[in-house]
Amino acid sequence: MNPDTVGLIGVLVMLAMIFAGVWVGTAMILAGFLGLLYLEGTSMALTILGTEPFSQIASYVLACVPLYILMGIVVSKTGIASDLYWTANKWVGSIRGGLAIATTFAAGAF
């Protein structure tokens, strides 16, 4: 069977599983695994199933996102954000456009 046809069938199987109440991630994994199983065989499908999730999660870009969110939570809960904004407002608040400049300085500190 043509790989494009297998892909189309995989999308339809995934949508059917989602509408049947299967979690979206589980439906995607199962549909992809079944497509790989058909196209590449058992050995290759199991190899990809074992290595690909780690290689996708272990990227530097994806590691930065939760750490940036954690930094925002820490800064918000400790009050550093309001102190930083207050300080920037005191420095440049008296000049024209000071509120915009203070906001830019406070945001730029992160």
One Martini backbone bead per residue (centre of mass of N, CA, C, O) as a GRO file, in nm:
protein
  110
    1MET     BB    1   0.100   0.034   0.017
    2ASN     BB    2   0.076   0.356   0.024
    3PRO     BB    3   0.194   0.593   0.242
    4ASP     BB    4  -0.042   0.793   0.206
    5THR     BB    5  -0.265   0.591   0.277
    6VAL     BB    6  -0.161   0.520   0.556
    7GLY     BB    7  -0.184   0.810   0.667
    8LEU     BB    8  -0.489   0.842   0.625
    9ILE     BB    9  -0.570   0.601   0.798
   10GLY     BB   10  -0.432   0.704   1.056
   11VAL     BB   11  -0.606   0.957   1.090
   12LEU     BB   12  -0.878   0.807   1.104
   13VAL     BB   13  -0.807   0.632   1.348
   14MET     BB   14  -0.746   0.863   1.540
   15LEU     BB   15  -1.027   0.999   1.525
   16ALA     BB   16  -1.186   0.752   1.619
   17MET     BB   17  -1.049   0.734   1.898
   18ILE     BB   18  -1.125   1.014   1.998
   19PHE     BB   19  -1.441   0.972   1.963
   20ALA     BB   20  -1.422   0.712   2.166
   21GLY     BB   21  -1.225   0.837   2.422
   22VAL     BB   22  -0.942   0.860   2.360
   23TRP     BB   23  -0.666   0.985   2.416
   24VAL     BB   24  -0.481   1.180   2.218
   25GLY     BB   25  -0.194   1.068   2.268
   26THR     BB   26  -0.270   0.770   2.239
   27ALA     BB   27  -0.385   0.788   1.951
   28MET     BB   28  -0.124   0.888   1.818
   29ILE     BB   29   0.061   0.656   1.897
   30LEU     BB   30  -0.102   0.422   1.777
   31ALA     BB   31  -0.121   0.522   1.485
   32GLY     BB   32   0.184   0.549   1.437
   33PHE     BB   33   0.263   0.258   1.509
   34LEU     BB   34   0.086   0.114   1.298
   35GLY     BB   35   0.217   0.250   1.053
   36LEU     BB   36   0.507   0.152   1.109
   37LEU     BB   37   0.443  -0.147   1.117
   38TYR     BB   38   0.353  -0.161   0.819
   39LEU     BB   39   0.605  -0.016   0.675
   40GLU     BB   40   0.873  -0.136   0.862
   41GLY     BB   41   0.812  -0.306   1.106
   42THR     BB   42   0.878  -0.426   1.416
   43SER     BB   43   1.168  -0.333   1.477
   44MET     BB   44   1.144  -0.033   1.389
   45ALA     BB   45   0.896   0.046   1.558
   46LEU     BB   46   1.024  -0.017   1.838
   47THR     BB   47   1.266   0.169   1.812
   48ILE     BB   48   1.110   0.434   1.773
   49LEU     BB   49   0.934   0.410   2.032
   50GLY     BB   50   1.195   0.420   2.227
   51THR     BB   51   1.355   0.694   2.108
   52GLU     BB   52   1.176   0.943   2.019
   53PRO     BB   53   1.063   1.068   2.281
   54PHE     BB   54   1.339   1.153   2.400
   55SER     BB   55   1.446   1.324   2.158
   56GLN     BB   56   1.212   1.536   2.181
   57ILE     BB   57   1.239   1.618   2.492
   58ALA     BB   58   1.573   1.674   2.490
   59SER     BB   59   1.547   1.955   2.406
   60TYR     BB   60   1.637   2.278   2.464
   61VAL     BB   61   1.378   2.431   2.395
   62LEU     BB   62   1.185   2.259   2.583
   63ALA     BB   63   1.344   2.328   2.849
   64CYS     BB   64   1.290   2.642   2.858
   65VAL     BB   65   0.987   2.670   2.905
   66PRO     BB   66   0.947   2.564   3.204
   67LEU     BB   67   1.169   2.751   3.324
   68TYR     BB   68   1.031   3.019   3.253
   69ILE     BB   69   0.774   2.964   3.412
   70LEU     BB   70   0.911   2.926   3.686
   71MET     BB   71   1.034   3.207   3.701
   72GLY     BB   72   0.762   3.360   3.693
   73ILE     BB   73   0.649   3.240   3.955
   74VAL     BB   74   0.871   3.329   4.148
   75VAL     BB   75   0.855   3.634   4.087
   76SER     BB   76   0.555   3.664   4.166
   77LYS     BB   77   0.554   3.538   4.463
   78THR     BB   78   0.800   3.729   4.581
   79GLY     BB   79   0.776   4.038   4.446
   80ILE     BB   80   0.988   4.125   4.230
   81ALA     BB   81   0.814   4.252   4.010
   82SER     BB   82   0.707   4.498   4.169
   83ASP     BB   83   0.984   4.608   4.253
   84LEU     BB   84   1.096   4.647   3.968
   85TYR     BB   85   0.876   4.839   3.870
   86TRP     BB   86   0.909   5.056   4.090
   87THR     BB   87   1.203   5.124   4.023
   88ALA     BB   88   1.162   5.202   3.726
   89ASN     BB   89   0.955   5.427   3.789
   90LYS     BB   90   1.148   5.605   3.961
   91TRP     BB   91   1.359   5.659   3.737
   92VAL     BB   92   1.132   5.720   3.471
   93GLY     BB   93   0.844   5.848   3.563
   94SER     BB   94   0.898   6.172   3.517
   95ILE     BB   95   0.908   6.125   3.231
   96ARG     BB   96   0.823   6.109   2.920
   97GLY     BB   97   0.706   5.785   2.901
   98GLY     BB   98   0.772   5.630   3.174
   99LEU     BB   99   0.578   5.388   3.178
  100ALA     BB  100   0.691   5.251   2.924
  101ILE     BB  101   0.984   5.234   3.020
  102ALA     BB  102   0.933   5.073   3.280
  103THR     BB  103   0.809   4.830   3.139
  104THR     BB  104   1.055   4.765   2.962
  105PHE     BB  105   1.258   4.723   3.191
  106ALA     BB  106   1.106   4.502   3.347
  107ALA     BB  107   1.092   4.304   3.103
  108GLY     BB  108   1.408   4.308   3.037
  109ALA     BB  109   1.504   4.160   3.304
  110PHE     BB  110   1.408   3.870   3.179
   0.00000   0.00000   0.00000
